[in-house]
Amino acid sequence: MDYQKNYQAWVNDERLCEEGKAELLAIAGDEKEKEYRFGGELEFGTAGMRGIIGYGMNMMNVYTVMRATQGLSQFILSLGEEAKARGVVISYDTRRKSEEFARVSAEILAKNGIKAYLFNEVHPVPMLSYAVRYLKTIAGIMITASHNPKEYNGYKVYGEDGAQMSPEDTEKVVSYINEITDYLSVCGDPNSELIVPVPESLDNDYLNELTALCLSKNAVEACGKNLKLVYTPVHGSGYVPVTSVLKKIGINVTVVEAQTTKDTEFSTVKVPNPEFKETLSMGIALANEINADVVFGTDPDSDRLGVALKDEKGEPYKFYLDANDIPSAWYNVRADMAQKPAPMLDPRTFKPVTAEDLEKVFCRECVKQELDDTTAYIEIPGKVRDFYRMYRPSPLVRAYCLEEKLQTPAKIYYKFEGNNTSGSHKLNSAIAQAYYAKQQGLKGVTTETGAGQWGTA
């Protein structure tokens, strides 16, 4: 893809808005920036599309949003008149340009004769999914980049069941999107009567349904009034629905007031991910101040929950490593074992394997460490630690039962990977193996954790 040609085509196009023209002219001398923006296209998948906000084919802007919505419109039109009449419901979070992207999406749908329900205020992902089923629309659009940094925004599409659109339907939408090569050719109808507000009754009905779905009503009735809960929406869309439903079921909520504002910059946190300890720091500080039992935090589109709490001893049973707390060494438990484990056997000869045997499938440094029974601490290379910092949001959870069985005074934690889509193999083995393989001059590495997870670098 000729990024220079694409860049010049946008800059010289009279249909480009003034903001876009000024932004692109400002990067005229930056070849890397131009190549990033125009050397490829923003990919659209089952989770929609997501990217840095800015002008260009590989960025989130009104033109990429309108192009995607036109592709969705073409798909809906292929389903017939009933699908057009059922329409699409659109929601958005508190990010930069979220409301603008939501509005132009509605205008494109309307231009195609498709009814567009548009929330008049920020609403989270769960309420968008509910709205699809409540209004019986053919699809839903959510403008959000979830828990990503403030520079990002995104576009998610939901099917008529309220879940993310199926791979089969997404493939059809993508085919229609790819037919649109002139990004600036798509336009909508801002004055269409097909753009209608979401009924106000939806919010109350949603809260009533959530209340009915409460799994522990007796426990809430018994303990709710005495429970001290601190909540932070981290400047996102969860503030009203989360506090409303908790109060409705009888749980006392104290909010972090400084983080209730709809701040597009998320200025009180580095990254609006409530799984990061730093992101919950203001909530934790408030909890310590009022002696609260638990802290809740939600991300900008309120489909991710971070929780902090204390055990009965006043010690955290779960915590997240700070960036400066990443260990500097791996611990080789065999070095301290009074009775060394039996050597690994070659499955062909049933004799102990040698370094020469293992080097056929592992890089030399990994083999050296695998056969080492004497070195207790092995230094973690700096570049590997940098990756560990990146993936550290997986929580460390206290293993009380194991401590009790071992009758040890040590505090033992295990790394919980259940909410980490990156997979445990990246943290536990593949990063280090890839590092050592590169040091040796190898071109690739494939790892398997023993749990059926494969990683290739």
N, C-alpha and C positions, 0 to 999 in steps of 0.2 A: 504494500500500500504506500503510495507516494504522499508522504506527510506534507511536503512542501506545496504540492499541488492542491491538497485538501485545505491547507491553511490559507493559501491565497484565494481559493474559491470562497471561503467564508468571509474573509476580510473585505473582499471586493463586492460582496453581494449586498445590494441595497435593502434586502429584506432583513438583514441582521440588525438587531436593536442597537441603540447607541451604547448601552452598557457593554454589550458583547463586543462591539467594534473597538471601544476604548481598551477593554481588557486584552483583546488579541493584539492590538497595535503595541501595547506595552511589553509584549514578549517577542517582538519582531526579531530581536537579536539573540534570543535564547533558543538555540537549536534543540537542546534536550527537552525543553518544555514544549516546544512545538511538536516534536516527535511523539512525546507522551500523549498530547491532546489529539493529534491527528494521524498518528501512525497505526491506529487500530480503532475498533468500535467497542462501546460498552456492551459486555455480554449480557444476554437475557436468558435466564434459566428458570427452574421450578421455583426458586426463591425470588424471581424477578431480577432486578438489576440494582447495582449499588456502586457508587463512585464518588470521587472528590467533586465538590461543587465548583463549577467554572464552565467556560465556553469551549466547545470542541466536541468532536465525535466520541471521544473516550471519557467524557465528563458528564456530570449530572447538571442539566440545564433545561430550560423550557423546551428547547428544540428536541433533545433526546427524549424528554418526557412525552411531548406531543407525538413524536414518531412512534414510541411504544404504544401509546393510547390509540393511535390510528390502526396499528396492527391488531390490537385487542378488538377494536371496533369492527374491523373486517371479519374477524373470527365470529363475533356475535351476529353480524349480518348474515353470515353463512348458515346460522342456526335457524333463521326465519323470523317472522313477524312477532311471534310470542316472546322470543328472547329479547327483541328490541323493546317491547312494551314492559317487560319485567325490569329491564334496566340494570344499572350498576350503582352500588353505593360506595362513596369515597370518604376516607378519613385521613387524618394527618397528625403528626406530633409537633413538638415545639422547635424543631430544627430550623436552620436557615432555609428560607424559601419553601418550606413545607406547604404553607397555605397557598402560595402562588402556584406550586406544582399541582396541588389538588384542584385548584380553580381551573387551570388550563386543561387538565384531564377531563373535567366536567364539560368544558366548552367543546372539546374534540368529540366526545361522545354525542353531545347534543347536535353538532353539525352533521353527524351521521344518522340522525333520527333516533338515537338511543336515549332513553330516559336516564337522567343522572341525579341520584340522591347525594347531596353534599352536606356533611356536618358543618354547622356554623361555628364550631369551636373544636379545639383539639380533643380527640378521643383515642384511647389505646387500641392496640391490635385485638385483644379479646372482644371488645365492643364492636369492632368492625366485623369480626367473624359472626358475632351474634346478630348484627344488623343485616347481614346477607340472608340469614335464615328467617329473621323477623319480617323483613320486607319482601322475602321470596325473590330476590334479585338473581340474575343469571351469573353475576360475578361481583367481586369487590376489589377496590384498590386501596392500598395503604401506603402513604408517603412517609417513609422512615428509613433510617439507617441503623435502627436498633441501638446497640450499645457502643457503636463505633465513635471515634473522635469527632469533634464539632465540625471539621472540614468536610465531612461526608453527608450524603443523603442518599435515599434509595426509593425504589418503586416495587411494591409487592402486589401480586395478583392472586386473588382467592376465587375458588370455584363456587358453584351454587350450593355446596354443602358447608361452606364457611371455612373449609380447610384450604391450604395452599393448592393452587391449580395443579391438576394431575400432569405427569410427564407427557402423556399423549396430547392433551389439549394445549399444553405449553409449547410443544413442538409445532403445532399448527399456528399458534400465535406468532412464534418466532419466524415461521416461513412468511407470514404476511408482513412482519416488521422488515425482514430482509429485502422485500420487494421495493421498499422506499429508500431510494438512494439519494434523493434530494431532501436533506433534513429540513431545510428552510421552506419547503413547499407546503407543509402541513399547517392548517389554520383551523380555528374553531369558531363557534358562534357564542359570543359572550352574553347576548341578549335573549337567548332561546328560552322559551317557556318550558322546555324539557328539563331544565335545571331546577330542581326543587329541593327544599330543605328536608332533612331527616325529621320525621315527626318527633315532637318533644316527648311524647309518651314512651318512646323507646328507652330513655334513661331510667325511668321509674320501673318499667317492666323488667329491665335487665337486673336492677338491684333486687327486685322481688324474687326473681328466679334464682339469683345467686343465694339469697337468704334461704329459699326452699331447699337448695342443694347442700346446705351446711351438714357435714357428716357427724358433727359432735355437738348437737344442740344442748344435751344435758350438761356436758362439760363446760360449754360456753356460759350457760345459765348459772352454773355453780361457781365458775372462776372468773368469768369475763370482767365483772366490775372491779375485781381486786387485781387483775393483771395489768401491769404497767408496760405499755408497748410504745416504742418510739418509731415513727415512720418518716422517711424522706423520699419524695418523688424525684429527687436529683434534677429538679427543674423540668421534669417531663410531664407526660399526659396522665399519669396515674393519680395525681393529687385528689381530684374530686371523687372519682369512683372508688378508690381504695379507702379513703377516710369515710366516705358515705356508707359503704357496706360494713366496715368494721363497727361504726357507731350503730348501724341498724341492727346488728346481731348482739350488741351489748358489750363491746370491748372498748375500753378506754384507750384513746389514741392521743399521743403528744407528738406534734409534727415539728420538724426542723424548719422553722419559719424562713430562714435565709435561703432554703432550697425549694421553696414552694413557688417562686417566681418563674415565669416562662422565659427563661434566659437562653437564647439561641447559642450563646458562647459557653454555657455550662461553666461559668466562671469560678465556681467554688470547688471544682474538682479538675483533675488532670484529664481523666477519661470518664464518661458517664456510665461506667460498668459497675453495678452494685455488688458484683462478686469480688471486686478489688477492695481490700481493707481500707486503702486510702480514700476511696469513694464514700465509704460508710463512716469515715472518721468523725465527722460532725455529729452524726447520729449516735455514735458510740460515746462521744464526749457528753452529749446531752443525757444519754442513758446513765452514765456514771454520776452525773450531777443530780438526777432525780431518783437514782437507784431503781432504774427500770429493769424489767426481766428480759426483754428481747428488743432487738432492733430490726426493722424491715426496711428494705430499700428497693426501689424499682428503677428500671432503665427508662430512657425517653419514651419508648412506645409501650412500656409497662407490660411486656410479656416475659420479663426476666426478673427474678426475685433474689435478692441477697439477704441473708439472715445472720445476725450476730447475737449470741446469748451466752450466759454463764451457767456453769453447773452448780450443784448444791454447795460446792466448796468455794464458790466464787471465782473459779478458774475457768478459762475458756476451754470447751471441749473440742472446738474447731477454730482454726485460725489460718490466715493467709500470710505467706512470707512477704516481708517487705523487700524492695529491690536490693537493699544492702545486707539482707539476711541470708542470701543464697550461700550454702556451704561451699567451702573452698577445697574440700577433699571428699572422695568416696571412701567409705569404710569397708575394708576387707575383713569380714568376720572370721574367716579361716585362720588368720594370723593369730587370733586370740583363743582359738579352740584347743583345749587340752588334748583332745583326740582328733587328729586330722581326718577329714573325710576320705573315703576310698578314692583312688584315682579313677578318672574316666577311662573306659575301655573302648578300644576300637571294635565296632560291631562285626568286623570281618574276621579279626584274629583273636579277639577277647584279651588282648594285651593292652597295657596302659598306652594311651595316645601320647605322641611326642609333639614337640613344637612344629616339627616338619610336617606331621600329619595335619595339624590344625591350620597351618598357614596356607593350605590349599583352599580353604573356605573363609578364613578370617584374616584381617590385616595383622601385621606382626605385633603391634603394640597391644591389641586386644588379646592375642595369644599369650603374650608375656604376662598380662594381668590375670588371665584365666588360670594360668599354671602357678601363679605366685601364692605361696602359703605362708610367707613370712612378713610381707610389708602390710602393716595395718592401715595406713592412710595413703591413698593415691591422689596426687594433686589433680584437680579438675582444670583443664585448660581454660584460659580466659574466654575464648570465643564460645566454648561450650556453655560456660556460665552465663554468657550474654543471652543465649537461647533459653536457658532455664529461667532467667528473669522474665523473658517474654511470655513463657507458658506457666508462670507461677500461680495464676488465679485459681488453679485447682486447689481445694482446701486440704489441709492436714487435719485429720480427725483422730481424736484420742482413742486408743485401743484399750479401754478399761479391762475388758475380759481377758485379754492376752496378758496384761500386767498382773492380773490376779492369778492366772494359771502359772505364770513364771515366778510368782512371788518375788518380784523385783521392785526396788525403790525407783527404778528408772521410769520416766514418762515416755511411753511409746506412742508414736503417731503413724498412721498410714495415709498415703496420698489417695484421695478419692477422685476417680476419673469419670464418675457418672455424668457430670455436667460439663465435661471438657471434650468438645467435638474433635480436638486435635488428636486424641487417642493417646494412650499411655506409652505406646512404643516410641513416640517422639521424645518424651521426657526420659524414659528409662534406658533406652539403648541406641536408637537410630542416630540421634544427634552426635553422640560421642563416636559411634562407629564411622559415621560419615566424615567426621573431623579427622580421625586417625587414618582413614582410607585416603583422604585427600593429601595428608602429610606424606603418605607413602607413595603418592603418585598414581593411585588407582583411579579409575574413571567412574565407578559406580558401586553402590552397596545395596543389598536387599536384606531386610531384617524381619524376624518373626518372633513374637514375644512368648509364644507358647499358649496364647489364648486365641489364636486364630487371626490376629491382627498383623497385617503385613505393611511394611513401609519401604518405599524405594526412593533413593536419592541419586 
